[in-house]
């Protein structure tokens, strides 16, 4: 596949988007290794060097109007010169932006219809091939028809992620990657609109921390015919996403994507407590994760597993964007439309489309590689980048 550049627009210029932009600069200059990029050693026709950040939007008044070079030091990152070319534009706050954020948004001073039009004008200017949503967690429900989407969007009844997806897909020139829990790839209306426009929607909710490990442990226990008695898993962090999750509605949205895999993999749903549990500012972005699993083995004996971890939340998700932006572009160019469950099952907590079953992440990885080999002629590099 001959590619010159893949233009990526970032929606939500928080730590995830900023470390992606910063890390992409470092990768292109050979200053960091591609650890944390799952497909770094797989050649599917779109090298990392072809990615270009074309634009960014946010609603935080501290960031709007500043270049990504100026935003990077807010997160303790070096101000790479290349980041000076992209300036954060104002986005849409709607009703779903966390109340602790002081906003500078398109809908602060414009009627909703005018704000939507201004965002679409921004899309005209930026001309992204792929839009990546890394905004804060919101509660939402699946959307089943485009008419339902339009009516709710103009009444102001949709959260920001679904409104961004609506505007991007109506614009009709960019695929969409949703890395937060809103129903986007799991909304039939968005998937069908993407299909009509020859585009892709990938999502929902990137799975980077405890969830992939828990999913694979569940598969391990199922294959060995152990009966799971209970699973407890919780996360405590100190970044702004965890602060937003102190609002019960947002926390429930995250809980739903974290625990949805159990019945698909085990065939039953054991008692479980799987959710973000709290905000503790000193932990910062390096969240604390604890997990306890107990099961019945041969003869009725009960075994237990206890895991404690500290995980850098945002860098883990930023590494996924390096893959997902390239995959959304390449697979759409190869003729895939709507969504791609083989990709979603590996990268996401709630893989689209709405009726997609969960599998273990190990199985999902192998299925995704098979798809990439079939559709894109993917192959392992003779000399791995991460060697």
N, C-alpha and C positions, 0 to 999 in steps of 0.2 A: 504494500500500500504506500503510494507516494504521498507524503504529507509534508507541508511546509511549516504550518503552525496550527495549533489547536487553541482557540481563544476561549479562556475560562473567565466567567464572571462569578464573584463571590458575594453571596447574600448573607450578611451578618459578619462584620469584621471584628470578631472576638479573638480569643487566643488560638482557637483551632485554625481559623482562616489566616491569621497572622503568622503562625508558625509554619503553615503550609507555604505561604508566599516566601517567607524567609528561607525555609528549607529548600524550596525549589531553586532559589538563587544559589544557595550553597551546593546543591547537587549539580547544577549546570556548570559551576566553576570547579567541580571536583574537590570541594573542600570538606564534604561529609560523604560517608558511605550510605547506600540506600537501605540501611536496616529499617525494618518496619514498613517497607513497601512490598507487599506480598508477591507481586509479579515482577519484581526487579530483575529476576533471572529468566524471564519468559519474553521472548521476542514475538510480539503480535503485530508489528508493523507501525507502531506509534511510539517512538522513543521518548523518554522523559524530556529531552532537549526540545521537543516540538511544543511543549506546553508553554503558553504565554498568558499571564494574568492581564485581562483586557479591561476589567473594571471591578468596582467594589461598591456596595451600599451598606449603610448602617443607620441607626437612628440615635446613637449616643452622641450628644453634642460635643463631647471631648474629641471625637474622631472625625465627624463630618467636616469636610473641607480640608482635611490633612492628608498628606501623602502616606502611603504605606511605610515609607522610610521613617516618617515621623511617628507613626503608630507603633512600629516595632519596639522602640525603647520602653513603651508603656508596659510591655510584657518581658522586659529584661533581655531583649534580643538586639543584636547589633544592627545599626541602621545601614543596611546594604544599599549602595548607590542605585542599583537597578530598581529598587522599590520606590524611588522618587518619581517614577513616571506615572504611577497610578494614584489618583486622588479619590478618597472616599466620598461618594455622593449620598445625599439624603434618601432614605428608604421610607417604608410605611410602618407606622407604629400601630395603627388600628386600636382595638381594645385589648390586644393580647400581649403587648410589650410589658415586661415586668415593671411594676410601679416605682422601683428604686432607681430606674434609669431616667435621667433628665434628657429629654429628647429634642432633636432638631430634625423633624421629619416632614415629608411632603404633605401629609395630612394634618400638620399642626395649623396650617393657615389656609389650606385649600379644601373645597368640598371633595368628597370621596371620588366622584367621577373625574374631577380635574387632577387629583393626585394620581389616580390610576393612569390617566393619559400622560402625565409627566414621567411616570416610571417607564411607560412604553416608549416615550421619546428617548429616555436614557438607553433602552435596549437598542433603539435605532442607531444611536451614536456609538455604542460599545461593540455591537455586532458579535455577541458571543456565540460560539458553537455549543458550549455547555454552560449551564448555570448550576452552581452548587450551593445548596441551602444548608448553612451551619448556624442558623439563628437559635434562640433560646427555646426550650421545650414548651410546647403548648398542648392543651387538650383539644381533641377534635373527634369527628365521627366520619365514617366513610361517606363519600358522595357518589351517587349512582347515575346521575344524568347531567349533561352540560347545562340544561335549563336550570336545574337545581343549583348548580355552581354559580351561574350568573345572578340568579335572584338573590341568593344568600350573600354573594360578594357585594352587590350594590345596596343591600340593606345593612351592610356592616356586620353580618352575622358569622363571618368566617375568620379564623385566626390568621396571622400573617403568613405562615408557611403555605396554607392553601390558597391565599390570595396571590402570593408570588407565583405559585404553580399555575394558577388560572391565567394570570397576565402573560407569563412566559409562553405557555402553550397556545394561548389565543394569538399571541404575536407570531407564533408558528415557525420560528427559525432556529430554536435552540432546544437541545435535550436538557433534561432536568434531573439532578441528583439530590435526593432528600436524605439528609443525615440526621434528622431529628424525628421525634415520634409521631408527628402529624400524619394522618392518612393521606398520602399522596400516591405512591405506587400501589397502595392498597385501596385506592378509590377508583372504582371502575370508570367513572367519568373522565378522570385525568388520563388513564391508560388508553381509553378509546380515542380521546382527542389527540394524544401523541401518535397513535396508530394512523389516524386520518392524515396527520401532517408529516408522516414519514420520520417521526422522532421517537426518542426513548425517554421513559421515566424510570429511574432506578431508586430503590428505597425499600423499606423505611427504617430509619434509626440505626446508625452505625453501631456495630457490636465489636467492642475493642477490649473490654476489661474482663470482668468475671463471667459475663454471659457466655462467651465462646467456650470457656473452660467448663462451665456447668453443663452446657449442651453436650460436649464431648464426653464428660463423665457419665451423663445419663445414658448415652449410647453404649459406653463401655459396660455399664451395669446391666443394661438390657441384653446385650449380646451374651453375657455370662449368666443370664436368667436369675439375677438377684432382684429381690423385691424391695423397692425403695420405700422406706417408711416415712421419711420426711427430708425436706431440704430447707435450710435456712441460709440466706445470702443477703448481705447488706453492704451498702457503700456509704461512706461519710467523706465529704470533700469540702474544700474551702474556696472553690472558684465561683464565678457568678452563676453558672448553670445550677450548681447545688444551692445557691442562695435563692434562685428562682423556684427551685423544687420545694422550698419551704411552704409554698402555696399549695394547699391540698389538691386542687384540681390538676395542677401540673404534675405533682408527684404521682397521682393515680395514672396519668397518661404514660409516665415512664414505667410504672409497675406493670401495666398491661403488656408492654412490649417485652419486658424482661422475663415474664413467666409463661408466655404463650406457647412455648415449645414443649412443655412437659407431656401433654397428652399425645401429641404427634409422635414423639420419640418413644415414650414408655408404653403407650397404649392405655394409660390411666393417669390420673392427676393426684399424686400423693399430697398430703398436707404440706404446705410450703409457706415460707415467708421470704419473698424475693422482691426487694425494692430499694430505692435510695432511701436512706434512713435519716440523714441529717446534714446540717451545715456547720462546719467548724473552721473558721477563717484561717487559723495557723497552719492547717493542712495544705492550704493552697490548692494547686492543680493536681498534686500527687495524692490521690484519694486513698483512703484506707478501705480495704475489702476484706471481709471475713465470710467464710463459708463452712457450713456443717452439713454433712450428708450421712444418713444412717440407712442400712439395708439389711435384709435377711439373707443369709447364705445357707449352704447345705446343712441339714440337720437342725434348722431353726436357730442357728447361732447368728448373733447380730454384730455387724462390723460398723465402724464409723470412720469418716474422713474429716479432718479439720484443716482448713487452709487459711492462712493470713497473708495478705499481699499489700504492697504500696505500688500504685500504678500511676504513671504520668498520663492523665486522662486525655488532654488535648493533643499532645504529640502523637499519641497512638492513632487518633482519628485523622490527623493531618496526613499521616503516611498513606492512609486509605485513599485520600483525595487524589494522590499522584496516580493511582491505578484507575479510580472510578471516572475521572475526567477523560482519560485516554480510552477506557472501555466504552463509555457512552458515545464518544465520537466514532470510534472504529466500528462498533457493532451497528450503529445507525447507517454508516457508510456502506456496510456489508449487506444492508437490506433488512435488518431486524427492526421490528416496529412494536410500539406499545411498551412492554417491559420485558425483562429477561430474568426469569426466576433462578436460573443457574448462577447468575452473578449475585442476585439479591440474597440467596440462601447463604452464601459465604460471608458477605460483608455486613448483613443487616440483622437486627434483632427480630423485626417483623417483616419478613420478605414478601414483596409483592409478586403477583397480584393477590387480591383479597383471599382467594381460596388456596393459595400455595401452602403446601405442608412444609414443616420444618424438618431438616435432617441434621445430622452431626456436621460440624464444620469441616472435619476431615473428609467426609464423604462429599460435601458440597464443593470443596476445593478440587477434588478429582473430577467431579462432573463439570465444573467450570472449565478446567483445562481441556477436557474433551470437547466442549463446545467451541472454545477458542481455536483448537486445532482444526475442527471441522469448518468453521466459518471464516477464520482469519489466517489459517495455515500456521498457527502458533507453534513455536518450538523452543526448547531450552537453549540458552546461549552456550556456545562451545566454551567460552570463558566467562563464568558468571560474574556479574557486576559486584555481587556481594561476597566474592571469594576473599 
